[in-house]
């Protein structure tokens, strides 16, 4: 029984270490993307990381590639964005 407990403890520690390493690598990638591609300052990076965390821990790159776009004219914005396309009831 003691050897089983020791095995489970060691296995759990290995999994936790792998998760920490994975989370750290994801955070490094997100910060690098914010600096290298988005050219954000420290405050903006913090806001972006918090927003992505609140959305379920998605990556900054995924968030930016899927949900953010830049338009130079009002016509271009109207062509790319339709307020009536997907109505979400945020009170749920």
N, C-alpha and C positions, 0 to 999 in steps of 0.2 A: 504494500500500500504506500509506503514512504517513497519508494522508487517511482511509483505512478505520479504522486504529487510533485516530486522533483522534476520528472519529465514534463508534466503539464506546465509547471512554473517556467522552465527553461523554454519550452515551445512558445508560451505566451510572451515571454521577453523577446524572443526572436521576431515574432510577428509585430510587436510594438516598435521595435527598432527599425524594422523595414517600413512600417507606416510613417514613422518620424522622418526617415530618410526620404521617402516619397513626398511627404508634405513639404519638407525643406526644399527639395528640388523643384517642386511646383511653384513655391513661393519665389525662388530665385528666378525661374523662367518668367513669372508674371512681372517681377520688378524689372528684369532686363527688357521685356517687351515695352513696359511703360517708359523706360528711359530711352531705349534705342529707336523705337518706331513711333511712339506717341510724343516723345520729348516732353514728358510731364515733370513738374517740380515735385518736391517731397509731399506737399499738401495734397496735390492732385493724385499722386500715387496712392496715398492713404485712402482717399475717397474712392478711388477705383477698386482697390482691394476690398474695402468694406462693402461696396455695392455688389461685387462678385461673390463675396461670402454670403451676403443676405439672399442672393439668388440661388443658393445651394452649393456654393463652393466651386462654381464654374471658373474656368481659366479666363484671364483678362483677354487673351488673344481671341478666344472663342466669342466672348461677349462683344468685342469690337468688330470682329468680322461678320457676325450675324445680325447685330442690332444697331450699329452706328453707321451712318453715312453722311457725306458732306455734299451739299448742293450749292451751286454758285448763283442760281437764279430761282425766283419764285415758281416759274413754270416747271423747272426740274423737280422742285420739292413736291409740287402737286402731282407730277407724274409718278414719283416714287413712293409717296406717302398718302394713304387714304384713311382718314379718321374713322370712317364707317366700315372699314374692312373687317375688323375684329373688335367687337364691343366686349369689354371685360367689366363685370360687376365686382369692383374691388371690395365691396362690403361683405363678401362671402367669408 
